Amino acid sequence: MKKGSEISKRLKQARNSIKMTLKEAAKLAGFKHYQTLAKIESGERSVKAVELARLSDVYARDISFFLIAKPQRYSFNISWRKSKEKMDLSKEEQKLKTLLERYLSLREKLGLKKTSFQLPLIDEKHLSYESATEYGEEYSKFLGLGNRPALSLSAILENEKNIPVFYLDFPEVLSASTINLNGFSAVCINANEAPWRKNFDLAHELFHLIYPSKKASQCGLNETANVEKWANAFASALLLPGDEIQKFINKFKKGKKVPIINIMLEAKDFGVSTAALLWRLVNLGWMKRDDVNQLLQSELLKEEDRKIRSKIPWESSYLSHRFISMIFKAVSEGLLSRARAAEYLMVNIAELDTVFLKEGFDPDEDYSTEVSIT
């Protein structure tokens, strides 16, 4: 690669865009001296292919950004669900942008439509906790989520409604975000969250996608704000449909009591936290608020709940099965090189087949066979 090339300028631009110092970038990219990176950025020294690959990873950029003549410019809108702690999110935002760019690029290569499925929006100017709850119930039915919505929500959003769901390693203070590009929306969840928390965060973010008139740029900063209360009410009703809760009550009610162990087991079965189910019971009029507050302060209940959930796997691939299948299909059809596929999957090329096999795709199989449809 030539000295003083456009690559040098873009490397500096990429570093500055995520507010990273030369020393930080050089260390993460494996340079012994940060002056080496400074010389690359100034054009005094050419960058090696392996160095460019490492820097692309550090800057969360697709390597094509540095190589193609005129990289595309996108206008993204990102909303974060986070705590009150102030932090720079430029690196996390760039990760999301790159993921969505890759997703859209794959869709284009495979000849798939570019736009998201347009979900019905909530257009009420004066929403309430009660009406947000009703929308949650209605959306659960509209999406066809079944009697355990948390188990199907992610797959239905991605496979049927063309809304990709990503899982990335984020700092603890970040739980989820929505990202929008010219009408194409995606959701990203913190991969380090508990499984039941991920489910609730996804349902919460869905509300922000369909209620754009009150979309916060940093949702979660004020959990007492009306829009956050509405989002939580929507998520609770979406994941815990009233008719299913009624079936549960009818099954386990003994007089006017329900064994707490059954509530904990049912919450696990629904894919939500025990607290989420308890508060849903309050909202449906089955329990008193003071009783739930007292239960949630019980160390014995917390310990029993931890035991029940101890064997639930926390790991989740940062890409969904659908995204990985799109990558495999593009590789199989010669539309994407194995090196680029490995870059998309954030693995070494030697690990590529292992990732495909884990998802049920055998690189040695011939998937080109066609059948006749009458």
TORKOL-4160 file (C-alpha; in steps of 0.2 Angstrom, whole numbers, padded with zeros to 4 digits, m for minus):
374
<pt num="1" X="0000" Y="0000" Z="0000"/>
<pt num="2" X="0007" Y="0017" Z="m0005"/>
<pt num="3" X="0013" Y="0030" Z="0007"/>
<pt num="4" X="0003" Y="0045" Z="0009"/>
<pt num="5" X="m0012" Y="0036" Z="0002"/>
<pt num="6" X="m0031" Y="0039" Z="0006"/>
<pt num="7" X="m0029" Y="0025" Z="0018"/>
<pt num="8" X="m0018" Y="0035" Z="0030"/>
<pt num="9" X="m0031" Y="0049" Z="0031"/>
<pt num="10" X="m0046" Y="0036" Z="0034"/>
<pt num="11" X="m0036" Y="0027" Z="0047"/>
<pt num="12" X="m0034" Y="0044" Z="0057"/>
<pt num="13" X="m0052" Y="0048" Z="0053"/>
<pt num="14" X="m0058" Y="0031" Z="0060"/>
<pt num="15" X="m0048" Y="0033" Z="0076"/>
<pt num="16" X="m0053" Y="0051" Z="0079"/>
<pt num="17" X="m0072" Y="0046" Z="0076"/>
<pt num="18" X="m0071" Y="0035" Z="0091"/>
<pt num="19" X="m0061" Y="0047" Z="0102"/>
<pt num="20" X="m0046" Y="0035" Z="0104"/>
<pt num="21" X="m0029" Y="0042" Z="0107"/>
<pt num="22" X="m0014" Y="0036" Z="0096"/>
<pt num="23" X="m0006" Y="0027" Z="0111"/>
<pt num="24" X="m0023" Y="0018" Z="0115"/>
<pt num="25" X="m0025" Y="0012" Z="0097"/>
<pt num="26" X="m0007" Y="0007" Z="0094"/>
<pt num="27" X="m0008" Y="m0004" Z="0110"/>
<pt num="28" X="m0024" Y="m0012" Z="0105"/>
<pt num="29" X="m0018" Y="m0015" Z="0087"/>
<pt num="30" X="m0001" Y="m0023" Z="0094"/>
<pt num="31" X="0011" Y="m0010" Z="0089"/>
<pt num="32" X="0026" Y="m0009" Z="0100"/>
<pt num="33" X="0028" Y="0010" Z="0098"/>
<pt num="34" X="0014" Y="0022" Z="0095"/>
<pt num="35" X="0025" Y="0032" Z="0084"/>
<pt num="36" X="0023" Y="0018" Z="0071"/>
<pt num="37" X="0005" Y="0022" Z="0070"/>
<pt num="38" X="0008" Y="0040" Z="0069"/>
<pt num="39" X="0019" Y="0038" Z="0054"/>
<pt num="40" X="0006" Y="0027" Z="0046"/>
<pt num="41" X="m0007" Y="0041" Z="0048"/>
<pt num="42" X="0005" Y="0054" Z="0042"/>
<pt num="43" X="0009" Y="0044" Z="0026"/>
<pt num="44" X="0027" Y="0042" Z="0031"/>
<pt num="45" X="0025" Y="0023" Z="0032"/>
<pt num="46" X="0014" Y="0012" Z="0022"/>
<pt num="47" X="0002" Y="0000" Z="0032"/>
<pt num="48" X="0004" Y="m0018" Z="0030"/>
<pt num="49" X="m0011" Y="m0029" Z="0026"/>
<pt num="50" X="m0011" Y="m0038" Z="0043"/>
<pt num="51" X="m0009" Y="m0021" Z="0052"/>
<pt num="52" X="m0024" Y="m0014" Z="0042"/>
<pt num="53" X="m0035" Y="m0029" Z="0047"/>
<pt num="54" X="m0030" Y="m0027" Z="0066"/>
<pt num="55" X="m0034" Y="m0008" Z="0065"/>
<pt num="56" X="m0051" Y="m0011" Z="0057"/>
<pt num="57" X="m0055" Y="m0022" Z="0071"/>
<pt num="58" X="m0049" Y="m0009" Z="0084"/>
<pt num="59" X="m0059" Y="0004" Z="0076"/>
<pt num="60" X="m0075" Y="m0007" Z="0073"/>
<pt num="61" X="m0074" Y="m0003" Z="0054"/>
<pt num="62" X="m0077" Y="m0014" Z="0039"/>
<pt num="63" X="m0060" Y="m0016" Z="0031"/>
<pt num="64" X="m0068" Y="m0010" Z="0015"/>
<pt num="65" X="m0070" Y="0007" Z="0022"/>
<pt num="66" X="m0051" Y="0010" Z="0020"/>
<pt num="67" X="m0049" Y="0001" Z="0003"/>
<pt num="68" X="m0064" Y="0006" Z="m0008"/>
<pt num="69" X="m0063" Y="0023" Z="m0018"/>
<pt num="70" X="m0078" Y="0031" Z="m0011"/>
<pt num="71" X="m0086" Y="0022" Z="0004"/>
<pt num="72" X="m0104" Y="0025" Z="0007"/>
<pt num="73" X="m0110" Y="0038" Z="0019"/>
<pt num="74" X="m0124" Y="0033" Z="0030"/>
<pt num="75" X="m0135" Y="0043" Z="0042"/>
<pt num="76" X="m0139" Y="0033" Z="0058"/>
<pt num="77" X="m0150" Y="0037" Z="0072"/>
<pt num="78" X="m0146" Y="0027" Z="0088"/>
<pt num="79" X="m0155" Y="0027" Z="0104"/>
<pt num="80" X="m0147" Y="0019" Z="0120"/>
<pt num="81" X="m0155" Y="0011" Z="0135"/>
<pt num="82" X="m0142" Y="0015" Z="0149"/>
<pt num="83" X="m0140" Y="0021" Z="0166"/>
<pt num="84" X="m0137" Y="0039" Z="0172"/>
<pt num="85" X="m0118" Y="0036" Z="0171"/>
<pt num="86" X="m0110" Y="0048" Z="0158"/>
<pt num="87" X="m0099" Y="0039" Z="0146"/>
<pt num="88" X="m0092" Y="0040" Z="0128"/>
<pt num="89" X="m0102" Y="0029" Z="0117"/>
<pt num="90" X="m0093" Y="0032" Z="0100"/>
<pt num="91" X="m0084" Y="0015" Z="0100"/>
<pt num="92" X="m0100" Y="0006" Z="0104"/>
<pt num="93" X="m0110" Y="0016" Z="0091"/>
<pt num="94" X="m0097" Y="0012" Z="0077"/>
<pt num="95" X="m0099" Y="m0006" Z="0081"/>
<pt num="96" X="m0118" Y="m0005" Z="0078"/>
<pt num="97" X="m0116" Y="0005" Z="0062"/>
<pt num="98" X="m0103" Y="m0008" Z="0055"/>
<pt num="99" X="m0115" Y="m0022" Z="0060"/>
<pt num="100" X="m0130" Y="m0014" Z="0051"/>
<pt num="101" X="m0119" Y="m0010" Z="0036"/>
<pt num="102" X="m0114" Y="m0028" Z="0034"/>
<pt num="103" X="m0131" Y="m0034" Z="0037"/>
<pt num="104" X="m0138" Y="m0023" Z="0023"/>
<pt num="105" X="m0123" Y="m0027" Z="0012"/>
<pt num="106" X="m0127" Y="m0045" Z="0014"/>
<pt num="107" X="m0146" Y="m0043" Z="0009"/>
<pt num="108" X="m0141" Y="m0033" Z="m0006"/>
<pt num="109" X="m0129" Y="m0047" Z="m0012"/>
<pt num="110" X="m0142" Y="m0060" Z="m0009"/>
<pt num="111" X="m0155" Y="m0050" Z="m0019"/>
<pt num="112" X="m0166" Y="m0047" Z="m0003"/>
<pt num="113" X="m0177" Y="m0031" Z="m0001"/>
<pt num="114" X="m0168" Y="m0017" Z="0008"/>
<pt num="115" X="m0182" Y="m0010" Z="0019"/>
<pt num="116" X="m0188" Y="m0016" Z="0035"/>
<pt num="117" X="m0206" Y="m0023" Z="0037"/>
<pt num="118" X="m0216" Y="m0008" Z="0043"/>
<pt num="119" X="m0224" Y="m0012" Z="0060"/>
<pt num="120" X="m0240" Y="m0003" Z="0064"/>
<pt num="121" X="m0235" Y="0012" Z="0074"/>
<pt num="122" X="m0243" Y="0019" Z="0090"/>
<pt num="123" X="m0249" Y="0036" Z="0085"/>
<pt num="124" X="m0258" Y="0042" Z="0101"/>
<pt num="125" X="m0252" Y="0059" Z="0107"/>
<pt num="126" X="m0258" Y="0055" Z="0125"/>
<pt num="127" X="m0253" Y="0037" Z="0129"/>
<pt num="128" X="m0256" Y="0030" Z="0147"/>
<pt num="129" X="m0249" Y="0016" Z="0157"/>
<pt num="130" X="m0266" Y="0006" Z="0154"/>
<pt num="131" X="m0266" Y="0009" Z="0135"/>
<pt num="132" X="m0247" Y="0005" Z="0133"/>
<pt num="133" X="m0252" Y="m0012" Z="0142"/>
<pt num="134" X="m0266" Y="m0015" Z="0130"/>
<pt num="135" X="m0254" Y="m0012" Z="0115"/>
<pt num="136" X="m0242" Y="m0025" Z="0122"/>
<pt num="137" X="m0256" Y="m0038" Z="0123"/>
<pt num="138" X="m0262" Y="m0033" Z="0105"/>
<pt num="139" X="m0244" Y="m0034" Z="0098"/>
<pt num="140" X="m0241" Y="m0051" Z="0106"/>
<pt num="141" X="m0256" Y="m0057" Z="0096"/>
<pt num="142" X="m0252" Y="m0047" Z="0080"/>
<pt num="143" X="m0234" Y="m0054" Z="0080"/>
<pt num="144" X="m0241" Y="m0072" Z="0083"/>
<pt num="145" X="m0229" Y="m0074" Z="0098"/>
<pt num="146" X="m0239" Y="m0089" Z="0105"/>
<pt num="147" X="m0241" Y="m0093" Z="0123"/>
<pt num="148" X="m0222" Y="m0090" Z="0128"/>
<pt num="149" X="m0218" Y="m0074" Z="0118"/>
<pt num="150" X="m0201" Y="m0072" Z="0125"/>
<pt num="151" X="m0195" Y="m0088" Z="0117"/>
<pt num="152" X="m0201" Y="m0083" Z="0099"/>
<pt num="153" X="m0199" Y="m0063" Z="0099"/>
<pt num="154" X="m0182" Y="m0062" Z="0093"/>
<pt num="155" X="m0184" Y="m0075" Z="0079"/>
<pt num="156" X="m0201" Y="m0067" Z="0073"/>
<pt num="157" X="m0194" Y="m0050" Z="0072"/>
<pt num="158" X="m0179" Y="m0055" Z="0062"/>
<pt num="159" X="m0186" Y="m0069" Z="0051"/>
<pt num="160" X="m0204" Y="m0062" Z="0048"/>
<pt num="161" X="m0202" Y="m0043" Z="0051"/>
<pt num="162" X="m0185" Y="m0040" Z="0044"/>
<pt num="163" X="m0179" Y="m0032" Z="0060"/>
<pt num="164" X="m0161" Y="m0039" Z="0065"/>
<pt num="165" X="m0157" Y="m0042" Z="0083"/>
<pt num="166" X="m0139" Y="m0041" Z="0088"/>
<pt num="167" X="m0130" Y="m0046" Z="0104"/>
<pt num="168" X="m0113" Y="m0037" Z="0108"/>
<pt num="169" X="m0102" Y="m0036" Z="0123"/>
<pt num="170" X="m0106" Y="m0019" Z="0130"/>
<pt num="171" X="m0101" Y="m0011" Z="0147"/>
<pt num="172" X="m0113" Y="m0015" Z="0161"/>
<pt num="173" X="m0121" Y="0002" Z="0161"/>
<pt num="174" X="m0128" Y="m0002" Z="0143"/>
<pt num="175" X="m0142" Y="m0014" Z="0141"/>
<pt num="176" X="m0149" Y="m0011" Z="0124"/>
<pt num="177" X="m0151" Y="0001" Z="0109"/>
<pt num="178" X="m0161" Y="0004" Z="0093"/>
<pt num="179" X="m0153" Y="0009" Z="0077"/>
<pt num="180" X="m0161" Y="0016" Z="0062"/>
<pt num="181" X="m0155" Y="0019" Z="0045"/>
<pt num="182" X="m0167" Y="0027" Z="0032"/>
<pt num="183" X="m0182" Y="0017" Z="0039"/>
<pt num="184" X="m0172" Y="0001" Z="0042"/>
<pt num="185" X="m0172" Y="m0003" Z="0060"/>
<pt num="186" X="m0162" Y="m0015" Z="0071"/>
<pt num="187" X="m0160" Y="m0019" Z="0090"/>
<pt num="188" X="m0145" Y="m0023" Z="0099"/>
<pt num="189" X="m0144" Y="m0031" Z="0116"/>
<pt num="190" X="m0130" Y="m0032" Z="0129"/>
<pt num="191" X="m0124" Y="m0050" Z="0127"/>
<pt num="192" X="m0118" Y="m0049" Z="0145"/>
<pt num="193" X="m0136" Y="m0047" Z="0152"/>
<pt num="194" X="m0145" Y="m0062" Z="0160"/>
<pt num="195" X="m0156" Y="m0071" Z="0147"/>
<pt num="196" X="m0172" Y="m0065" Z="0155"/>
<pt num="197" X="m0166" Y="m0047" Z="0155"/>
<pt num="198" X="m0162" Y="m0048" Z="0137"/>
<pt num="199" X="m0179" Y="m0054" Z="0133"/>
<pt num="200" X="m0187" Y="m0039" Z="0143"/>
<pt num="201" X="m0175" Y="m0027" Z="0135"/>
<pt num="202" X="m0179" Y="m0033" Z="0117"/>
<pt num="203" X="m0198" Y="m0031" Z="0121"/>
<pt num="204" X="m0194" Y="m0013" Z="0129"/>
<pt num="205" X="m0184" Y="m0008" Z="0113"/>
<pt num="206" X="m0198" Y="m0014" Z="0102"/>
<pt num="207" X="m0210" Y="m0001" Z="0110"/>
<pt num="208" X="m0197" Y="0013" Z="0106"/>
<pt num="209" X="m0198" Y="0007" Z="0088"/>
<pt num="210" X="m0216" Y="0008" Z="0086"/>
<pt num="211" X="m0219" Y="0024" Z="0097"/>
<pt num="212" X="m0207" Y="0035" Z="0088"/>
<pt num="213" X="m0216" Y="0051" Z="0094"/>
<pt num="214" X="m0208" Y="0049" Z="0111"/>
<pt num="215" X="m0192" Y="0041" Z="0106"/>
<pt num="216" X="m0178" Y="0046" Z="0119"/>
<pt num="217" X="m0161" Y="0048" Z="0113"/>
<pt num="218" X="m0155" Y="0039" Z="0129"/>
<pt num="219" X="m0169" Y="0029" Z="0135"/>
<pt num="220" X="m0166" Y="0022" Z="0153"/>
<pt num="221" X="m0158" Y="0038" Z="0159"/>
<pt num="222" X="m0174" Y="0042" Z="0169"/>
<pt num="223" X="m0184" Y="0026" Z="0173"/>
<pt num="224" X="m0198" Y="0037" Z="0181"/>
<pt num="225" X="m0201" Y="0046" Z="0164"/>
<pt num="226" X="m0218" Y="0042" Z="0157"/>
<pt num="227" X="m0211" Y="0035" Z="0141"/>
<pt num="228" X="m0200" Y="0023" Z="0151"/>
<pt num="229" X="m0215" Y="0017" Z="0161"/>
<pt num="230" X="m0225" Y="0015" Z="0145"/>
<pt num="231" X="m0211" Y="0005" Z="0137"/>
<pt num="232" X="m0210" Y="m0007" Z="0153"/>
<pt num="233" X="m0229" Y="m0009" Z="0153"/>
<pt num="234" X="m0229" Y="m0013" Z="0135"/>
<pt num="235" X="m0215" Y="m0026" Z="0137"/>
<pt num="236" X="m0223" Y="m0034" Z="0152"/>
<pt num="237" X="m0239" Y="m0036" Z="0143"/>
<pt num="238" X="m0231" Y="m0042" Z="0127"/>
<pt num="239" X="m0221" Y="m0056" Z="0136"/>
<pt num="240" X="m0234" Y="m0061" Z="0149"/>
<pt num="241" X="m0251" Y="m0061" Z="0140"/>
<pt num="242" X="m0266" Y="m0059" Z="0152"/>
<pt num="243" X="m0275" Y="m0075" Z="0146"/>
<pt num="244" X="m0259" Y="m0085" Z="0149"/>
<pt num="245" X="m0257" Y="m0078" Z="0167"/>
<pt num="246" X="m0275" Y="m0082" Z="0170"/>
<pt num="247" X="m0272" Y="m0101" Z="0165"/>
<pt num="248" X="m0257" Y="m0101" Z="0177"/>
<pt num="249" X="m0267" Y="m0094" Z="0191"/>
<pt num="250" X="m0281" Y="m0106" Z="0188"/>
<pt num="251" X="m0269" Y="m0121" Z="0188"/>
<pt num="252" X="m0260" Y="m0117" Z="0204"/>
<pt num="253" X="m0271" Y="m0107" Z="0215"/>
<pt num="254" X="m0275" Y="m0115" Z="0231"/>
<pt num="255" X="m0289" Y="m0105" Z="0239"/>
<pt num="256" X="m0282" Y="m0087" Z="0238"/>
<pt num="257" X="m0264" Y="m0093" Z="0238"/>
<pt num="258" X="m0251" Y="m0098" Z="0225"/>
<pt num="259" X="m0235" Y="m0106" Z="0230"/>
<pt num="260" X="m0221" Y="m0094" Z="0227"/>
<pt num="261" X="m0211" Y="m0109" Z="0220"/>
<pt num="262" X="m0223" Y="m0110" Z="0206"/>
<pt num="263" X="m0222" Y="m0092" Z="0202"/>
<pt num="264" X="m0203" Y="m0093" Z="0201"/>
<pt num="265" X="m0204" Y="m0109" Z="0190"/>
<pt num="266" X="m0217" Y="m0100" Z="0179"/>
<pt num="267" X="m0207" Y="m0085" Z="0177"/>
<pt num="268" X="m0192" Y="m0096" Z="0171"/>
<pt num="269" X="m0204" Y="m0104" Z="0159"/>
<pt num="270" X="m0210" Y="m0088" Z="0152"/>
<pt num="271" X="m0192" Y="m0082" Z="0150"/>
<pt num="272" X="m0194" Y="m0067" Z="0162"/>
<pt num="273" X="m0188" Y="m0063" Z="0179"/>
<pt num="274" X="m0198" Y="m0067" Z="0194"/>
<pt num="275" X="m0199" Y="m0049" Z="0198"/>
<pt num="276" X="m0207" Y="m0046" Z="0181"/>
<pt num="277" X="m0220" Y="m0059" Z="0184"/>
<pt num="278" X="m0224" Y="m0053" Z="0201"/>
<pt num="279" X="m0227" Y="m0035" Z="0195"/>
<pt num="280" X="m0238" Y="m0042" Z="0181"/>
<pt num="281" X="m0248" Y="m0051" Z="0194"/>
<pt num="282" X="m0250" Y="m0034" Z="0203"/>
<pt num="283" X="m0255" Y="m0025" Z="0187"/>
<pt num="284" X="m0268" Y="m0038" Z="0183"/>
<pt num="285" X="m0275" Y="m0037" Z="0201"/>
<pt num="286" X="m0270" Y="m0054" Z="0207"/>
<pt num="287" X="m0257" Y="m0047" Z="0220"/>
<pt num="288" X="m0255" Y="m0032" Z="0231"/>
<pt num="289" X="m0240" Y="m0020" Z="0228"/>
<pt num="290" X="m0234" Y="m0021" Z="0246"/>
<pt num="291" X="m0234" Y="m0040" Z="0246"/>
<pt num="292" X="m0223" Y="m0040" Z="0231"/>
<pt num="293" X="m0211" Y="m0027" Z="0238"/>
<pt num="294" X="m0209" Y="m0037" Z="0253"/>
<pt num="295" X="m0206" Y="m0053" Z="0243"/>
<pt num="296" X="m0193" Y="m0045" Z="0232"/>
<pt num="297" X="m0183" Y="m0040" Z="0248"/>
<pt num="298" X="m0182" Y="m0058" Z="0254"/>
<pt num="299" X="m0165" Y="m0065" Z="0254"/>
<pt num="300" X="m0172" Y="m0083" Z="0254"/>
<pt num="301" X="m0182" Y="m0079" Z="0239"/>
<pt num="302" X="m0167" Y="m0072" Z="0230"/>
<pt num="303" X="m0157" Y="m0087" Z="0234"/>
<pt num="304" X="m0170" Y="m0100" Z="0228"/>
<pt num="305" X="m0172" Y="m0090" Z="0212"/>
<pt num="306" X="m0154" Y="m0091" Z="0209"/>
<pt num="307" X="m0154" Y="m0110" Z="0211"/>
<pt num="308" X="m0169" Y="m0112" Z="0199"/>
<pt num="309" X="m0160" Y="m0101" Z="0186"/>
<pt num="310" X="m0142" Y="m0107" Z="0189"/>
<pt num="311" X="m0142" Y="m0119" Z="0174"/>
<pt num="312" X="m0149" Y="m0107" Z="0161"/>
<pt num="313" X="m0136" Y="m0104" Z="0148"/>
<pt num="314" X="m0130" Y="m0085" Z="0147"/>
<pt num="315" X="m0120" Y="m0086" Z="0131"/>
<pt num="316" X="m0128" Y="m0079" Z="0115"/>
<pt num="317" X="m0120" Y="m0077" Z="0098"/>
<pt num="318" X="m0118" Y="m0059" Z="0093"/>
<pt num="319" X="m0126" Y="m0063" Z="0077"/>
<pt num="320" X="m0143" Y="m0073" Z="0075"/>
<pt num="321" X="m0145" Y="m0089" Z="0066"/>
<pt num="322" X="m0153" Y="m0080" Z="0052"/>
<pt num="323" X="m0138" Y="m0068" Z="0050"/>
<pt num="324" X="m0125" Y="m0082" Z="0050"/>
<pt num="325" X="m0136" Y="m0092" Z="0037"/>
<pt num="326" X="m0135" Y="m0076" Z="0026"/>
<pt num="327" X="m0116" Y="m0076" Z="0028"/>
<pt num="328" X="m0115" Y="m0095" Z="0024"/>
<pt num="329" X="m0127" Y="m0093" Z="0009"/>
<pt num="330" X="m0116" Y="m0079" Z="0002"/>
<pt num="331" X="m0100" Y="m0089" Z="0004"/>
<pt num="332" X="m0108" Y="m0104" Z="m0004"/>
<pt num="333" X="m0114" Y="m0094" Z="m0019"/>
<pt num="334" X="m0097" Y="m0085" Z="m0021"/>
<pt num="335" X="m0104" Y="m0068" Z="m0016"/>
<pt num="336" X="m0093" Y="m0067" Z="m0001"/>
<pt num="337" X="m0075" Y="m0073" Z="0001"/>
<pt num="338" X="m0071" Y="m0084" Z="0016"/>
<pt num="339" X="m0059" Y="m0070" Z="0023"/>
<pt num="340" X="m0073" Y="m0057" Z="0022"/>
<pt num="341" X="m0085" Y="m0070" Z="0030"/>
<pt num="342" X="m0073" Y="m0072" Z="0045"/>
<pt num="343" X="m0072" Y="m0053" Z="0046"/>
<pt num="344" X="m0091" Y="m0052" Z="0047"/>
<pt num="345" X="m0091" Y="m0066" Z="0061"/>
<pt num="346" X="m0077" Y="m0058" Z="0070"/>
<pt num="347" X="m0067" Y="m0074" Z="0070"/>
<pt num="348" X="m0051" Y="m0080" Z="0063"/>
<pt num="349" X="m0053" Y="m0088" Z="0046"/>
<pt num="350" X="m0047" Y="m0105" Z="0053"/>
<pt num="351" X="m0063" Y="m0104" Z="0065"/>
<pt num="352" X="m0075" Y="m0100" Z="0051"/>
<pt num="353" X="m0081" Y="m0118" Z="0047"/>
<pt num="354" X="m0083" Y="m0121" Z="0066"/>
<pt num="355" X="m0095" Y="m0107" Z="0067"/>
<pt num="356" X="m0105" Y="m0113" Z="0052"/>
<pt num="357" X="m0105" Y="m0131" Z="0059"/>
<pt num="358" X="m0111" Y="m0125" Z="0076"/>
<pt num="359" X="m0126" Y="m0117" Z="0067"/>
<pt num="360" X="m0129" Y="m0133" Z="0057"/>
<pt num="361" X="m0121" Y="m0128" Z="0040"/>
<pt num="362" X="m0108" Y="m0140" Z="0034"/>
<pt num="363" X="m0096" Y="m0132" Z="0022"/>
<pt num="364" X="m0092" Y="m0148" Z="0014"/>
<pt num="365" X="m0110" Y="m0152" Z="0009"/>
<pt num="366" X="m0118" Y="m0147" Z="m0008"/>
<pt num="367" X="m0133" Y="m0136" Z="m0005"/>
<pt num="368" X="m0136" Y="m0133" Z="m0023"/>
<pt num="369" X="m0148" Y="m0147" Z="m0026"/>
<pt num="370" X="m0166" Y="m0141" Z="m0031"/>
<pt num="371" X="m0183" Y="m0150" Z="m0030"/>
<pt num="372" X="m0198" Y="m0149" Z="m0041"/>
<pt num="373" X="m0213" Y="m0140" Z="m0034"/>
<pt num="374" X="m0230" Y="m0144" Z="m0042"/>
